[in-house]
Amino acid sequence: MSLIRPLRRTSALARRVATEAALAANDGGQATAEYGLVILAAGAIALGVIAWAHGTNSFTSLFQSVVRRLTSGL
């Protein structure tokens, strides 16, 4: 009889460890959330670059330079 009590404790501990491991392995939603956050961060950076370039007319001068070089070769 003295052997049954430690076995019950061990069995309960094993079930608890298995349950905790199963809960920890269920992270499918976390990957989706991280993907969404990366997309949001990339969008914010792109908007910042566009706003900066619009304020400095960088895109306009670059585009005009490319068009001049292409049309001067004709």
Backbone as numpy.savetxt, mean C-alpha at the origin, in Angstrom:
# Nx Ny Nz CAx CAy CAz Cx Cy Cz
-4.98 -40.46 37.49 -5.80 -39.27 37.49 -4.94 -38.00 37.49
-3.78 -38.07 38.07 -2.95 -36.87 38.14 -2.40 -36.48 36.77
-2.39 -37.40 35.83 -1.89 -37.13 34.49 -2.94 -36.43 33.61
-4.21 -36.57 33.93 -5.28 -36.01 33.11 -5.32 -34.49 33.20
-5.12 -33.95 34.36 -5.19 -32.50 34.54 -4.13 -31.76 33.70
-2.86 -32.15 33.71 -1.88 -31.48 32.84 -2.19 -31.63 31.36
-2.75 -32.78 30.98 -3.10 -32.97 29.58 -4.23 -32.03 29.16
-5.18 -31.80 30.05 -6.25 -30.87 29.74 -5.70 -29.46 29.57
-4.78 -29.09 30.43 -4.18 -27.76 30.32 -3.41 -27.63 29.00
-2.67 -28.66 28.66 -1.90 -28.65 27.42 -2.84 -28.58 26.21
-3.92 -29.33 26.26 -4.89 -29.33 25.16 -5.54 -27.95 25.02
-5.90 -27.34 26.13 -6.51 -26.01 26.09 -5.51 -24.98 25.56
-4.27 -25.10 25.97 -3.23 -24.19 25.49 -3.01 -24.38 23.98
-3.00 -25.62 23.52 -2.81 -25.90 22.10 -3.97 -25.32 21.28
-5.21 -25.45 21.78 -6.36 -24.87 21.08 -6.24 -23.35 21.02
-5.82 -22.76 22.13 -5.69 -21.30 22.17 -4.62 -20.82 21.20
-3.50 -21.49 21.15 -2.42 -21.12 20.22 -2.89 -21.28 18.79
-3.61 -22.35 18.49 -4.11 -22.57 17.13 -5.11 -21.48 16.75
-5.97 -21.08 17.67 -6.94 -20.03 17.40 -6.24 -18.71 17.14
-5.26 -18.37 17.96 -4.51 -17.13 17.78 -3.77 -17.12 16.45
-3.20 -18.26 16.09 -2.48 -18.35 14.81 -3.43 -18.17 13.64
-4.62 -18.76 13.74 -5.60 -18.62 12.66 -6.05 -17.17 12.53
-6.26 -16.49 13.64 -6.66 -15.09 13.58 -5.55 -14.21 13.00
-4.32 -14.51 13.34 -3.20 -13.72 12.84 -2.98 -13.94 11.34
-3.30 -15.14 10.85 -3.09 -15.44 9.44 -4.15 -14.82 8.54
-5.25 -14.38 9.09 -6.33 -13.81 8.31 -6.07 -12.31 8.09
-5.21 -11.98 7.12 -4.85 -10.58 6.87 -5.12 -10.16 5.43
-6.08 -10.81 4.78 -6.42 -10.47 3.40 -6.93 -9.05 3.27
-7.71 -8.59 4.21 -8.23 -7.23 4.18 -7.14 -6.19 4.40
-6.13 -6.57 5.14 -5.04 -5.64 5.41 -4.27 -5.32 4.13
-4.07 -6.33 3.29 -3.35 -6.10 2.04 -4.15 -5.15 1.14
-5.46 -5.32 1.12 -6.31 -4.44 0.32 -6.24 -3.00 0.84
-6.27 -2.86 2.14 -6.20 -1.52 2.74 -4.85 -0.87 2.44
-3.78 -1.63 2.53 -2.46 -1.08 2.23 -2.37 -0.67 0.76
-2.94 -1.47 -0.12 -2.94 -1.13 -1.55 -3.69 0.18 -1.78
-4.82 0.32 -1.13 -5.60 1.56 -1.26 -4.84 2.77 -0.75
-4.14 2.61 0.36 -3.36 3.73 0.90 -2.21 4.11 -0.01
-1.58 3.12 -0.64 -0.49 3.41 -1.57 -1.03 4.17 -2.78
-2.20 3.77 -3.28 -2.80 4.47 -4.42 -3.14 5.91 -4.04
-3.70 6.10 -2.84 -4.01 7.46 -2.39 -2.75 8.32 -2.25
-1.69 7.74 -1.73 -0.44 8.48 -1.57 0.15 8.86 -2.93
0.10 7.92 -3.89 0.62 8.21 -5.23 -0.21 9.31 -5.88
-1.51 9.27 -5.68 -2.37 10.32 -6.24 -2.08 11.68 -5.63
-1.85 11.71 -4.32 -1.54 12.97 -3.65 -0.21 13.54 -4.15
0.76 12.69 -4.33 2.06 13.14 -4.84 1.91 13.67 -6.27
1.14 12.95 -7.10 0.93 13.39 -8.48 0.22 14.75 -8.52
-0.79 14.92 -7.67 -1.48 16.21 -7.62 -0.54 17.33 -7.17
0.33 17.03 -6.23 1.29 18.03 -5.78 2.25 18.43 -6.89
2.72 17.46 -7.65 3.63 17.76 -8.76 2.91 18.56 -9.83
1.67 18.20 -10.13 0.91 18.93 -11.14 0.66 20.37 -10.68
0.31 20.55 -9.42 0.07 21.91 -8.90 1.35 22.74 -8.95
2.47 22.13 -8.61 3.75 22.84 -8.65 4.10 23.21 -10.09
3.94 22.27 -11.01 4.29 22.53 -12.40 3.37 23.57 -13.01
2.12 23.58 -12.62 1.18 24.58 -13.14 1.58 25.99 -12.67
2.02 26.08 -11.45 2.41 27.38 -10.91 3.70 27.92 -11.52
4.57 27.04 -11.99 5.84 27.48 -12.55 5.85 27.45 -14.08
4.76 27.05 -14.69 4.65 26.92 -16.16 5.70 25.98 -16.73
6.10 24.99 -15.98 7.11 24.04 -16.43 6.61 23.19 -17.59
5.39 22.71 -17.51 4.85 21.87 -18.58 4.68 22.66 -19.87
4.23 23.88 -19.74 4.02 24.71 -20.94 5.33 24.96 -21.66
6.36 25.36 -20.92 7.65 25.64 -21.56 8.28 24.36 -22.11
8.12 23.25 -21.44 8.65 21.98 -21.93 7.93 21.58 -23.22
6.61 21.69 -23.22 5.84 21.34 -24.41 6.21 22.24 -25.59
6.33 23.53 -25.34 6.69 24.46 -26.41 8.09 24.17 -26.95
8.99 23.80 -26.08 10.35 23.46 -26.50 10.36 22.21 -27.38
9.59 21.22 -27.01 9.51 19.99 -27.80 8.89 20.27 -29.16
7.82 21.05 -29.18 7.15 21.37 -30.44 8.08 22.17 -31.34
8.81 23.13 -30.78 9.77 23.92 -31.60 10.82 23.03 -32.22
11.38 22.12 -31.45 12.41 21.24 -32.00 11.86 20.30 -33.07
10.64 19.83 -32.86 10.06 18.94 -33.86 9.73 19.69 -35.16
9.21 20.90 -35.03 8.83 21.65 -36.24 10.04 22.29 -36.92
11.11 22.55 -36.21 12.29 23.15 -36.84 13.01 22.15 -37.72
12.86 20.88 -37.47 13.51 19.86 -38.28 12.78 19.58 -39.58
11.57 20.10 -39.72 10.81 19.85 -40.95 11.18 20.77 -42.01
